[in-house]
Amino acid sequence: MHSATPSADPATDAALRLAGVRETIDRISALSARASNAVTLVAVSKTHGAEAIAPLIAAGQRVFGENRVQEAQDKWPALKETTPDIALHLVGQLQSNKAADAVALFDVIHALDRPSLLVALARAMHKAGRQVPCFVQVNIGAEAQKGGCPIAQVPQLVAQACSADIPVIGLMCVPPADIEPAPYFALLAKMARDEGLEGLSMGMSGDYETAIMLGATHVRVGTALFGAR
Ligand SMILES: *Cc1c(COP(=O)(O)O)cnc(C)c1O
């Protein structure tokens, strides 16, 4: 059942991969005594075109993630026209000068990580009259090359966001590559508890099972759904 035999039909393959990921989410949720609807599957469709996305929409997937504002602007308006109940999540780094575009297009932003972006987002949301829920992205492995708020500055950034009327729904992280992610997920979960935040955006194709066991509410899965980029 799990060994989805590659078929000649890409749409069938996509539906099988989606069913497999959903089944894994249900199974791990049950193991961790969590309701499976407590975990939102964000299908990360970056670099994939409408022809790869459409089969997942047809199979019932409604939550998608993109990491570039421009790419999302090119792809999604047409897809949203045919399926209006799609929720679009921004999972990549966001430049402050793209804040207004991001607020206009996305339903959730996972990349609030610095005061300058906070100011730009608050202004854009106020102007658009649209409060977009945000995750504060944490640089959980303290990696120089990665985005995300330094751990020590998270409480201040969350407080600042709240006073700027930005709805902060949780914390997000991408743990360092090639090491066991569980300690990082556990740390993010503890930080969220300390902040009184319920949302935890953590877990990608390689580690979403571990992330769910440690409390993820949003898993961001690309490769396991769409194949390699
Ligand atoms: C690309 C990306 C993902 C999905 O990664 P996969 O390994 O393909 O599942 C998740 N989160 C972020 C921030 C990404 O950029």
The ligand as an SDF file (V2000), in Angstrom:
LIG
                    3D

 15 15  0  0  0  0  0  0  0  0999 V2000
   11.5800   24.0710    0.5050 C   0  0  0  0  0  0  0  0  0  0  0  0
   11.1420   24.2480    1.9060 C   0  0  0  0  0  0  0  0  0  0  0  0
   10.4140   23.2400    2.5730 C   0  0  0  0  0  0  0  0  0  0  0  0
   10.0860   21.8960    1.9520 C   0  0  0  0  0  0  0  0  0  0  0  0
   11.2420   21.1080    1.9210 O   0  0  0  0  0  0  0  0  0  0  0  0
   11.2190   19.5670    1.4420 P   0  0  0  0  0  0  0  0  0  0  0  0
   12.4600   19.0200    2.0070 O   0  0  0  0  0  0  0  0  0  0  0  0
   11.1920   19.5800   -0.0400 O   0  0  0  0  0  0  0  0  0  0  0  0
   10.0110   18.9390    2.0250 O   0  0  0  0  0  0  0  0  0  0  0  0
   10.0100   23.5040    3.8640 C   0  0  0  0  0  0  0  0  0  0  0  0
   10.2860   24.6710    4.4860 N   0  0  0  0  0  0  0  0  0  0  0  0
   10.9750   25.6560    3.8780 C   0  0  0  0  0  0  0  0  0  0  0  0
   11.2410   26.9100    4.6170 C   0  0  0  0  0  0  0  0  0  0  0  0
   11.4230   25.4630    2.5780 C   0  0  0  0  0  0  0  0  0  0  0  0
   12.1290   26.4450    1.9880 O   0  0  0  0  0  0  0  0  0  0  0  0
  1  2  1  0
  2  3  1  0
  2 14  2  0
  3  4  1  0
  3 10  2  0
  4  5  1  0
  5  6  1  0
  6  7  2  0
  6  8  1  0
  6  9  1  0
 10 11  1  0
 11 12  2  0
 12 13  1  0
 12 14  1  0
 14 15  1  0
M  END
$$$$
